[in-house]
């Protein structure tokens, strides 16, 4: 039986439609910023804390995209369930804590960069059909 990890993440895009993606130390897979809730945290509190810890910036104007599941990127026999928000960031994202690399990336033409299945198989198609799908300016 597969383990389940529950997280909250953000789709952040710049004015050119590129997505903010992160790669954790020791991994080759890029994913959306975010992470696990701490006891007593609601989604937006956890998301704001995770983005501040990982990227030294804040989350602005979050809008719920939905809840999605896929095999976890870095843990075998594990499913990740993510509550995902569309959002902007205030400030320039800088790799902090367990984050090794931060990129603004065209996720549909990512080249040789590996992307998490949750992003490619679930979130990307949902964003394409969401009313707020056009890139949101001001993210840097």
C-alpha positions as CSV (number, residue, x, y, z in Angstrom):
1,X,0.0,0.0,0.0
2,X,1.2,3.4,-1.0
3,X,2.0,6.2,1.6
4,X,0.2,9.5,1.2
5,X,1.8,12.9,1.6
6,X,-0.5,15.9,1.8
7,X,0.9,19.3,0.7
8,X,-0.1,22.8,-0.4
9,X,1.6,24.4,-3.4
10,X,1.4,27.4,-5.7
11,X,1.4,27.9,-9.4
12,X,3.3,31.2,-9.8
13,X,3.9,32.6,-13.3
14,X,5.6,35.6,-14.7
15,X,4.4,38.1,-17.4
16,X,5.9,35.8,-20.1
17,X,3.9,32.8,-18.8
18,X,6.9,31.0,-17.3
19,X,6.3,29.0,-14.1
20,X,8.3,29.4,-10.9
21,X,9.7,25.9,-10.2
22,X,12.1,24.7,-7.5
23,X,14.5,21.7,-7.2
24,X,15.2,20.4,-3.7
25,X,18.7,19.5,-2.7
26,X,19.6,15.9,-3.7
27,X,16.8,15.8,-6.4
28,X,16.8,16.2,-10.1
29,X,13.1,16.9,-10.3
30,X,11.6,20.4,-10.5
31,X,8.2,21.1,-8.8
32,X,6.0,23.9,-7.6
33,X,6.9,25.7,-4.4
34,X,5.1,24.7,-1.3
35,X,5.1,21.9,1.3
36,X,3.5,20.1,4.2
37,X,1.2,21.8,6.7
38,X,2.3,22.0,10.3
39,X,-0.3,21.0,13.0
40,X,-3.1,23.6,13.2
41,X,-2.2,25.4,9.9
42,X,-4.7,26.1,7.2
43,X,-3.7,25.9,3.6
44,X,-2.9,29.6,3.0
45,X,-0.9,29.9,6.3
46,X,1.1,26.8,5.4
47,X,1.7,28.0,1.8
48,X,2.8,31.4,3.0
49,X,5.2,29.9,5.5
50,X,6.7,27.4,3.1
51,X,7.3,30.0,0.3
52,X,8.9,32.3,2.8
53,X,11.1,29.5,4.2
54,X,12.0,28.2,0.7
55,X,12.2,31.3,-1.4
56,X,12.4,34.3,1.0
57,X,9.4,36.0,-0.5
58,X,5.6,36.1,0.1
59,X,2.5,34.9,-1.7
60,X,0.0,37.4,-3.1
61,X,-3.6,37.0,-4.3
62,X,-3.9,33.2,-4.0
63,X,-6.9,31.6,-5.8
64,X,-7.7,28.0,-5.4
65,X,-7.0,25.9,-8.5
66,X,-8.0,22.5,-6.9
67,X,-6.7,19.3,-5.3
68,X,-4.7,16.9,-7.3
69,X,-2.9,13.5,-6.8
70,X,0.1,11.9,-8.5
71,X,3.0,9.6,-7.6
72,X,5.5,11.6,-5.4
73,X,8.5,13.0,-7.2
74,X,11.2,11.9,-4.7
75,X,9.7,9.1,-2.6
76,X,9.0,5.6,-4.0
77,X,5.6,4.0,-3.3
78,X,4.2,7.3,-2.2
79,X,1.3,9.4,-3.5
80,X,1.3,13.2,-3.1
81,X,-2.1,15.0,-2.7
82,X,-1.7,18.7,-3.3
83,X,-4.1,21.6,-2.7
84,X,-2.9,24.0,-5.4
85,X,-3.3,27.8,-5.6
86,X,-2.7,30.2,-8.5
87,X,-0.7,33.1,-6.9
88,X,1.8,35.8,-7.4
89,X,4.9,36.4,-5.2
90,X,6.1,39.6,-3.7
91,X,9.9,39.9,-4.0
92,X,12.5,38.0,-6.0
93,X,12.5,34.3,-5.1
94,X,15.9,33.1,-3.8
95,X,16.7,29.5,-2.9
96,X,16.6,28.9,0.8
97,X,16.4,25.9,3.2
98,X,16.2,22.6,1.3
99,X,15.8,24.4,-2.1
100,X,18.9,24.0,-4.4
101,X,17.7,25.8,-7.5
102,X,14.9,28.2,-8.5
103,X,13.9,28.7,-12.1
104,X,11.4,30.6,-14.2
105,X,10.6,27.9,-16.7
106,X,8.3,27.3,-19.7
107,X,6.9,24.0,-18.3
108,X,5.6,22.9,-21.7
109,X,9.1,23.1,-23.2
110,X,11.2,22.2,-20.3
111,X,13.9,20.5,-22.4
112,X,16.0,18.1,-20.4
113,X,14.8,19.3,-17.0
114,X,12.7,16.7,-15.2
115,X,9.3,17.9,-13.9
116,X,7.2,16.3,-11.2
117,X,4.3,14.2,-12.5
118,X,1.8,16.1,-10.4
119,X,2.8,19.3,-12.3
120,X,2.8,17.8,-15.8
121,X,-0.1,15.3,-15.6
122,X,-2.5,17.1,-13.3
123,X,-1.8,20.8,-12.6
124,X,-0.7,21.9,-16.1
125,X,-3.9,20.7,-17.8
126,X,-6.0,22.3,-15.0
127,X,-4.3,25.6,-15.4
128,X,-4.9,25.6,-19.2
129,X,-8.7,25.4,-18.5
130,X,-8.8,27.8,-15.6
131,X,-10.3,31.3,-16.1
132,X,-7.2,32.9,-14.5
133,X,-4.9,30.9,-16.9
134,X,-3.3,33.9,-18.6
135,X,0.0,34.8,-17.0
136,X,-0.2,37.2,-14.1
137,X,2.3,40.1,-14.2
138,X,4.4,41.4,-11.4
139,X,6.0,38.2,-10.2
140,X,9.5,39.2,-11.3
